[in-house]
């Protein structure tokens, strides 16, 4: 807007009026711009927060999330990969089993051991479950596989991100749960075995042996009816952390994970992309257990490091372990208060 300046008193008066009018219009326009800029964010937030009634019904007076020692978790990763490749039936695989048991020696631990018959031969399989009692009836299972890929057994493949990072994460979560009765549901930490496919590329009939066996066992003995949630951790150490939204997971539980991330300020690392995942949670999804797969399936450009000898510790970050660990613990708290 422009205006003409006039000489004399009338001109000055008219100028003052015009200036006042410009100032008023400017302030009004700024206010409208702020409202317009805020509206989309508020609308998106509102849509996210109210995606399901289950996720929205979270108490606001929750205690802060437990601490998480990311340096210690990273040390666990380094110690696990130091054993080298750990495919089924190998000496290194047994060393990792012993390593996990040593860290869980003061906990209530159950082993689910059995044999499998595959195209590559017969192998012993061992699921390891550490149990931490809570004050409410019901069980939350947090899972990670600990084996490495059988087809890559004769290479230097150590699965730093794919298997070691999530196994280490569960060890640090155990440190946070140990020594007290949990205020909420009982938590079982599951290191499941024989997750990797016996063939490459992935061949579903010869994969997920550990969780398939447990899902059937827990269905038969009634444990499934007590399970409130199954949270899977997989490939969560990537320094460039971007957790996927999984099409096959339970929507309200994934929304709760997002709300936990938002409470902690980590929402930018979660659910920018939606993809389907065939992973350890599927046998439990099929039995109706609310399940969420926390996985970053973009490991290097176009997932170039996945299932290669480039899956090494230098690609990982303690911060990524901390983000996923604290969000997981926050989600457990939220489920316990739900």
C-alpha positions as CSV (number, residue, x, y, z in Angstrom):
1,X,0.0,0.0,0.0
2,X,1.3,3.5,-0.8
3,X,-0.1,7.0,-0.1
4,X,0.7,10.6,-1.2
5,X,2.2,13.0,1.3
6,X,0.5,16.5,1.3
7,X,2.0,19.8,2.5
8,X,0.7,21.7,5.5
9,X,-1.3,20.6,8.6
10,X,-3.9,18.7,6.5
11,X,-1.2,16.8,4.9
12,X,0.4,15.9,8.2
13,X,-3.0,14.9,9.6
14,X,-3.8,12.7,6.6
15,X,-0.4,11.2,6.9
16,X,-0.9,10.3,10.5
17,X,-4.3,8.7,9.7
18,X,-2.7,6.7,6.8
19,X,0.2,5.6,9.0
20,X,-2.2,4.4,11.7
21,X,-4.3,2.6,9.1
22,X,-1.1,0.9,7.7
23,X,0.0,-0.2,11.2
24,X,-3.4,-1.6,12.0
25,X,-3.6,-3.5,8.8
26,X,-0.1,-4.8,9.2
27,X,-0.7,-6.0,12.7
28,X,-4.0,-7.7,11.6
29,X,-2.2,-9.4,8.6
30,X,0.6,-10.6,10.9
31,X,-1.9,-12.1,13.3
32,X,-3.7,-13.8,10.5
33,X,-0.4,-15.2,9.1
34,X,0.5,-16.6,12.5
35,X,-2.9,-18.3,12.8
36,X,-2.6,-19.7,9.3
37,X,0.9,-21.0,9.9
38,X,-0.1,-22.6,13.2
39,X,-3.3,-24.2,11.9
40,X,-1.7,-27.0,9.8
41,X,0.7,-28.0,12.6
42,X,-2.1,-28.0,15.1
43,X,-4.3,-30.0,12.7
44,X,-1.6,-32.6,12.1
45,X,-0.9,-32.8,15.8
46,X,-4.5,-33.2,16.5
47,X,-4.9,-35.9,13.9
48,X,-1.8,-37.7,15.2
49,X,-2.8,-37.4,18.9
50,X,-6.4,-38.7,18.3
51,X,-5.6,-41.4,15.7
52,X,-7.1,-44.0,18.0
53,X,-9.0,-43.8,21.3
54,X,-6.4,-46.2,22.8
55,X,-3.4,-44.0,22.1
56,X,-5.2,-40.9,23.3
57,X,-6.2,-42.2,26.6
58,X,-2.7,-41.8,28.2
59,X,-2.5,-40.1,31.6
60,X,-0.6,-36.8,31.6
61,X,0.7,-37.3,35.2
62,X,3.2,-40.1,34.3
63,X,6.6,-40.2,35.9
64,X,9.7,-39.4,33.8
65,X,11.0,-42.3,31.7
66,X,13.7,-44.4,33.3
67,X,17.4,-43.5,32.6
68,X,19.2,-45.4,29.8
69,X,23.0,-45.8,29.7
70,X,23.8,-45.5,26.0
71,X,27.6,-45.9,26.5
72,X,27.0,-49.2,28.4
73,X,24.6,-50.4,25.7
74,X,27.2,-49.6,23.0
75,X,29.8,-51.5,25.0
76,X,27.4,-54.5,24.9
77,X,27.2,-54.2,21.2
78,X,31.0,-54.3,20.9
79,X,31.3,-57.3,23.2
80,X,28.7,-59.3,21.2
81,X,30.3,-58.6,17.8
82,X,33.7,-59.5,19.3
83,X,32.6,-63.1,19.2
84,X,32.5,-62.9,15.4
85,X,29.8,-64.5,13.2
86,X,27.3,-66.4,15.3
87,X,25.1,-68.5,13.0
88,X,23.1,-71.5,14.3
89,X,25.2,-74.4,15.6
90,X,28.5,-72.5,15.7
91,X,30.8,-72.1,18.7
92,X,30.3,-68.3,18.6
93,X,26.5,-68.7,18.8
94,X,27.0,-70.7,22.0
95,X,29.3,-68.0,23.3
96,X,26.7,-65.4,22.8
97,X,24.1,-67.6,24.7
98,X,26.6,-67.9,27.6
99,X,27.2,-64.1,27.4
100,X,23.5,-63.3,27.7
101,X,23.1,-65.8,30.6
102,X,26.0,-64.2,32.4
103,X,24.4,-60.8,32.3
104,X,21.1,-62.2,33.4
105,X,22.4,-64.3,36.2
106,X,20.5,-62.4,38.9
107,X,17.2,-62.5,37.0
108,X,14.5,-65.0,36.5
109,X,15.4,-66.6,33.2
110,X,13.7,-69.3,31.2
111,X,15.2,-71.1,28.2
112,X,13.0,-72.5,25.4
113,X,15.3,-75.0,23.7
114,X,14.4,-77.2,20.8
115,X,15.7,-78.7,17.5
116,X,14.9,-77.6,13.9
117,X,15.2,-79.6,10.7
118,X,16.2,-77.3,7.8
119,X,17.4,-77.7,4.2
120,X,20.9,-77.1,5.7
121,X,20.6,-79.7,8.4
122,X,19.4,-80.0,12.0
123,X,20.2,-77.3,14.5
124,X,19.7,-76.6,18.2
125,X,17.7,-73.4,18.8
126,X,17.4,-71.5,22.1
127,X,15.1,-68.7,23.0
128,X,16.2,-66.9,26.2
129,X,13.5,-65.1,28.3
130,X,14.2,-62.9,31.3
131,X,11.1,-62.1,33.4
132,X,10.5,-58.9,35.5
133,X,7.3,-58.9,37.5
134,X,4.9,-56.1,37.6
135,X,2.0,-55.0,39.8
136,X,-0.7,-55.6,37.2
137,X,-1.9,-58.8,35.6
138,X,-0.6,-59.0,32.0
139,X,2.7,-59.3,30.1
140,X,4.6,-57.0,27.8
141,X,7.2,-58.8,25.7
142,X,10.2,-56.9,24.2
143,X,12.1,-59.0,21.7
144,X,15.3,-59.1,19.7
145,X,17.0,-61.9,17.7
146,X,20.7,-62.7,18.5
147,X,21.8,-65.0,15.7
148,X,23.5,-64.0,12.5
149,X,22.8,-65.0,8.9
150,X,23.6,-68.7,8.1
151,X,24.4,-68.1,4.4
152,X,27.1,-65.5,5.4
153,X,28.7,-67.9,8.0
154,X,32.0,-68.1,6.1
155,X,32.5,-64.4,5.7
156,X,33.4,-61.7,8.3
157,X,29.7,-60.7,8.7
158,X,29.1,-59.8,12.4
159,X,25.7,-58.2,12.3
160,X,26.5,-55.2,14.4
161,X,23.2,-53.5,13.6
162,X,21.2,-56.6,12.6
163,X,21.1,-58.6,15.8
164,X,23.8,-57.1,18.1
165,X,22.4,-53.6,18.5
166,X,18.9,-54.8,19.6
167,X,20.3,-57.6,21.7
168,X,22.5,-55.1,23.5
169,X,19.5,-52.8,23.8
170,X,17.6,-55.5,25.7
171,X,20.5,-56.0,28.1
172,X,20.5,-52.3,29.0
173,X,16.7,-52.4,29.4
174,X,17.2,-55.3,31.8
175,X,19.5,-53.0,33.8
176,X,16.6,-50.5,34.1
177,X,14.0,-53.1,35.1
178,X,16.1,-55.2,37.5
179,X,15.8,-55.1,41.3
180,X,12.3,-53.7,41.7
181,X,8.7,-54.6,41.1
182,X,7.5,-52.8,38.0
183,X,4.6,-50.3,38.4
184,X,2.5,-51.8,35.7
185,X,2.5,-55.0,33.6
186,X,5.1,-57.7,33.9
187,X,7.9,-57.4,31.3
188,X,9.5,-60.3,29.6
189,X,12.7,-59.7,27.6
190,X,13.0,-62.2,24.8
191,X,16.3,-62.9,22.9
192,X,14.8,-65.1,20.1
193,X,16.9,-67.4,18.1
194,X,17.0,-68.7,14.5
195,X,15.4,-65.5,13.2
196,X,17.6,-65.2,10.1
197,X,16.6,-67.1,6.9
198,X,18.6,-70.2,6.0
199,X,18.7,-68.8,2.5
200,X,19.4,-65.6,0.7
201,X,17.3,-63.7,-0.4
202,X,15.0,-64.1,2.6
203,X,12.9,-67.3,2.4
204,X,10.1,-67.2,4.9
205,X,9.5,-71.0,5.4
206,X,13.0,-71.3,6.8
207,X,13.1,-68.2,9.0
208,X,11.6,-67.0,12.3
209,X,12.0,-70.4,13.9
210,X,12.4,-69.1,17.4
211,X,9.3,-66.9,17.5
212,X,7.1,-69.3,15.6
213,X,7.9,-72.0,18.2
214,X,7.2,-69.6,21.1
215,X,4.0,-68.3,19.6
216,X,2.7,-71.8,19.4
217,X,3.9,-72.8,22.8
218,X,2.4,-69.7,24.5
219,X,-0.9,-70.2,22.6
220,X,-1.1,-73.8,23.8
221,X,-0.3,-73.0,27.5
222,X,-2.5,-69.9,27.6
223,X,0.3,-67.3,27.9
224,X,-1.0,-65.5,24.8
225,X,-4.1,-64.5,26.6
226,X,-2.0,-62.6,29.1
227,X,0.1,-60.7,26.6
228,X,-0.8,-57.0,26.4
229,X,1.8,-56.1,23.8
230,X,4.8,-57.5,21.8
231,X,7.4,-54.9,21.0
232,X,10.1,-56.0,18.5
233,X,13.5,-54.2,18.3
234,X,15.5,-54.8,15.0
235,X,18.3,-52.8,13.3
236,X,17.9,-49.9,15.8
237,X,21.6,-48.8,16.1
238,X,22.0,-47.0,12.8
239,X,23.6,-43.6,13.4
240,X,21.1,-42.2,10.9
241,X,18.1,-43.4,12.8
242,X,14.7,-43.5,11.1
243,X,12.3,-46.0,12.6
244,X,9.7,-47.2,10.0
245,X,5.9,-47.3,10.5
246,X,5.1,-51.0,9.8
247,X,2.0,-51.8,7.9
248,X,1.7,-55.2,9.6
249,X,2.0,-53.9,13.2
250,X,-1.0,-52.9,15.4
251,X,-1.9,-49.3,14.6
252,X,-2.9,-48.2,18.1
253,X,0.3,-49.6,19.6
254,X,2.5,-48.0,17.0
255,X,0.6,-44.7,17.6
256,X,1.4,-45.1,21.3
257,X,5.1,-45.6,20.4
258,X,4.9,-42.3,18.5
259,X,3.3,-40.6,21.4
260,X,6.1,-41.8,23.7
261,X,8.7,-40.5,21.2
262,X,6.9,-37.2,21.0
263,X,6.8,-36.9,24.8
264,X,10.6,-37.3,24.8
265,X,11.3,-35.0,21.8
266,X,12.3,-37.8,19.5
267,X,9.4,-37.9,17.1
268,X,11.5,-36.8,14.1
269,X,13.2,-40.3,14.2
270,X,9.9,-42.2,14.0
271,X,7.5,-43.2,11.2
272,X,8.4,-40.9,8.3
273,X,7.9,-43.9,6.0
274,X,5.4,-46.7,6.1
275,X,6.4,-50.1,4.8
276,X,5.4,-53.8,5.3
277,X,7.8,-55.9,7.4
278,X,8.1,-59.6,7.6
279,X,9.8,-59.9,11.0
280,X,9.8,-61.6,14.4
281,X,6.4,-60.0,15.4
282,X,4.4,-61.6,12.6
283,X,3.6,-64.9,14.5
284,X,2.2,-62.9,17.3
285,X,0.2,-60.5,15.0
286,X,-1.4,-63.6,13.5
287,X,-2.5,-64.7,17.0
288,X,-4.1,-61.3,17.8
289,X,-1.4,-60.0,20.1
290,X,-1.0,-56.2,19.8
291,X,2.5,-55.8,18.2
292,X,4.9,-53.1,17.1
293,X,8.0,-53.6,15.0
294,X,10.6,-50.9,15.7
295,X,13.0,-51.2,12.8
296,X,15.2,-48.9,10.7
297,X,15.2,-50.6,7.3
298,X,17.2,-48.0,5.6
299,X,20.7,-48.9,6.7
300,X,23.0,-46.9,4.5
301,X,21.9,-45.6,1.1
302,X,19.2,-47.8,-0.2
303,X,19.8,-50.2,2.7
304,X,23.2,-51.1,1.2
305,X,24.8,-52.3,4.5
306,X,22.1,-54.9,5.4
307,X,23.2,-58.5,5.3
308,X,26.7,-57.5,4.2
309,X,30.2,-57.5,5.8
310,X,29.8,-53.7,6.0
311,X,27.3,-54.1,9.0
312,X,30.0,-53.0,11.5
313,X,30.0,-51.0,14.7
314,X,31.4,-47.8,13.1
315,X,28.0,-47.4,11.4
316,X,26.2,-47.2,14.8
317,X,25.6,-44.6,17.4
318,X,25.0,-44.7,21.2
319,X,22.5,-41.9,20.7
320,X,20.3,-44.1,18.5
321,X,20.4,-46.8,21.2
322,X,19.4,-44.2,23.7
323,X,16.5,-42.9,21.6
324,X,15.0,-46.4,20.9
325,X,15.7,-47.5,24.5
326,X,14.0,-44.6,26.2
327,X,11.1,-44.6,23.8
328,X,10.6,-48.3,24.5
329,X,10.7,-47.8,28.3
330,X,8.3,-44.8,27.9
331,X,5.9,-47.0,25.9
332,X,6.0,-49.7,28.6
333,X,5.1,-47.0,31.2
334,X,2.3,-45.7,29.1
335,X,0.9,-49.2,28.5
336,X,1.1,-49.8,32.3
337,X,-1.0,-46.7,33.0
338,X,-3.5,-47.3,30.2
